[in-house]
Amino acid sequence: MKQNTAVRRLRNVVLPVATDNLRFKLTILAALVVAVPMLMSAADEADSTTIGTLTVEGLVRDIACPLQNKKSTSSSYSKDCITMCLKAGSPLGILTSDGEVYVPVTQSMPDMGQNALRPFVGEHVKATGKVFLRNGTHAIEIRKIDRWPGEAHSQ
């Protein structure tokens, strides 16, 4: 009888603790199932280089000259020089009036972003698309591009 009483007392103490422990574990598991995907999504957004969809206005030109020469701006340039640099293989970009260069990108590999700018070499454009920023480099996935009557002072 004493043994039965001891077992009952043990059950009365251990069983609720074990049940509570099981409930606690299930609650933690449920919270993790909900929270982990949310945290992963938030982490992706924090690490994302996407700024959003924007419109960029500027001069379509080779990117080497404005990076190396401070006198090369979106309003002071030589269309002949830009064309020669393009023929020599220099990549194209959009140079804004504040000196930022936006490199065209696409989702395809190899990247075909340069093709969107070729018809506009030496001209001012207004390009709309998804803009990215990473380590000081700007890029734009062009969805729409039109000639723009910007400040043209070609030399």
matplotlib code that plots the C-alpha trace (Angstrom):
import matplotlib.pyplot as plt

x = [0.0, 2.8, 4.3, 1.0, 0.7, 4.3, 3.7, 0.5, 2.2, 5.1, 2.5, 0.8, 4.0, 5.7, 2.8, 1.7, 5.3, 5.8, 2.5, 3.4, 6.9, 5.3, 2.9, 5.9, 7.9, 4.9, 4.3, 8.0, 7.9, 4.7, 6.3, 9.4, 7.3, 5.7, 8.7, 11.5, 10.0, 9.2, 12.7, 14.2, 12.0, 13.1, 16.7, 16.4, 14.9, 17.6, 20.3, 18.6, 20.2, 16.9, 16.0, 12.7, 11.3, 12.6, 13.0, 16.6, 17.3, 20.7, 23.2, 23.8, 27.6, 30.6, 31.2, 35.0, 35.4, 33.1, 34.8, 38.3, 37.7, 35.8, 35.3, 33.1, 29.6, 26.1, 26.1, 29.7, 30.7, 31.8, 29.4, 32.3, 34.4, 31.5, 31.0, 34.7, 34.8, 31.8, 33.4, 36.5, 34.4, 33.7, 30.5, 27.6, 25.7, 23.4, 25.3, 22.9, 23.3, 24.5, 27.3, 25.9, 26.3, 23.6, 24.8, 22.0, 21.3, 18.9, 17.8, 19.3, 22.7, 24.8, 23.5, 22.0, 21.5, 23.9, 21.5, 18.8, 21.2, 22.9, 20.2, 20.6, 24.4, 25.3, 21.6, 19.7, 17.2, 14.5, 14.7, 12.3, 13.0, 14.1, 17.1, 19.8, 22.6, 25.5, 28.8, 28.3, 27.5, 24.1, 22.3, 18.9, 16.9, 15.3, 11.6, 10.9, 13.3, 12.6, 14.7, 14.6, 15.3, 17.9, 20.7, 22.7, 26.0, 27.8, 31.2]
y = [0.0, 2.4, 1.7, 2.4, 5.7, 6.6, 5.9, 7.9, 10.8, 10.6, 10.5, 13.5, 15.5, 14.2, 13.9, 17.5, 18.7, 16.3, 17.5, 21.1, 20.5, 18.9, 21.8, 24.2, 22.3, 22.2, 26.0, 26.7, 24.4, 26.2, 29.6, 28.5, 27.2, 30.6, 32.9, 31.3, 32.0, 35.6, 36.1, 34.7, 37.0, 40.0, 39.0, 38.8, 42.3, 43.7, 42.2, 43.1, 45.6, 46.7, 50.3, 50.1, 51.2, 54.6, 56.9, 57.9, 60.8, 61.3, 60.9, 57.5, 57.2, 55.0, 54.7, 54.9, 58.6, 60.1, 57.8, 58.9, 62.5, 64.9, 67.3, 64.8, 65.5, 64.9, 68.3, 68.5, 65.7, 64.6, 62.3, 61.2, 60.3, 58.3, 56.4, 55.6, 54.3, 52.2, 50.7, 49.9, 47.9, 50.3, 49.5, 51.9, 53.6, 56.5, 59.5, 61.7, 65.5, 64.8, 62.5, 59.2, 56.4, 53.7, 50.5, 48.7, 45.1, 42.3, 39.1, 37.0, 35.5, 36.6, 40.0, 41.9, 45.3, 47.1, 46.4, 48.6, 51.6, 51.2, 53.0, 56.1, 56.5, 60.2, 61.1, 62.0, 59.5, 59.0, 55.3, 53.6, 50.3, 48.5, 50.2, 48.5, 49.9, 47.9, 49.2, 52.5, 51.0, 51.9, 49.6, 49.7, 47.0, 49.1, 48.5, 51.7, 54.1, 57.3, 60.1, 63.1, 66.7, 67.2, 69.6, 68.8, 70.7, 68.3, 69.5]
z = [0.0, 0.8, -2.5, -4.3, -2.4, -3.3, -7.0, -7.0, -5.4, -7.9, -10.7, -9.3, -9.2, -12.4, -14.8, -14.6, -15.0, -17.9, -19.5, -18.9, -20.3, -23.4, -23.8, -23.5, -26.1, -28.5, -28.0, -28.7, -31.8, -33.1, -32.5, -34.4, -37.3, -37.6, -36.7, -38.8, -42.2, -41.1, -39.9, -43.1, -45.1, -43.1, -43.4, -47.2, -47.3, -45.0, -47.3, -50.5, -52.8, -54.4, -53.7, -55.6, -59.0, -59.9, -62.9, -63.8, -66.1, -67.7, -70.5, -72.0, -72.3, -71.6, -67.9, -68.0, -68.8, -66.1, -63.5, -64.5, -65.6, -63.3, -66.3, -68.0, -67.0, -68.3, -69.9, -71.1, -73.3, -76.8, -78.6, -80.9, -77.9, -76.4, -79.7, -80.0, -76.4, -77.0, -80.2, -78.1, -75.7, -72.8, -71.1, -71.2, -68.3, -67.6, -66.1, -64.1, -63.6, -60.0, -61.3, -60.4, -63.0, -63.4, -65.0, -67.0, -65.8, -66.6, -65.0, -67.8, -67.8, -69.5, -68.8, -71.8, -70.2, -72.5, -75.4, -74.0, -74.1, -77.5, -79.5, -77.1, -77.1, -76.6, -75.9, -72.8, -71.6, -69.0, -67.9, -65.4, -63.7, -60.6, -59.1, -57.1, -54.9, -53.7, -52.3, -54.1, -57.5, -59.0, -61.4, -63.2, -64.7, -67.4, -68.1, -70.1, -71.7, -73.8, -75.2, -72.8, -73.7, -71.0, -70.9, -74.0, -74.5, -76.7, -77.7]

ax = plt.figure().add_subplot(projection="3d")
ax.plot(x, y, z, "-o")
ax.set_aspect("equal")
plt.show()
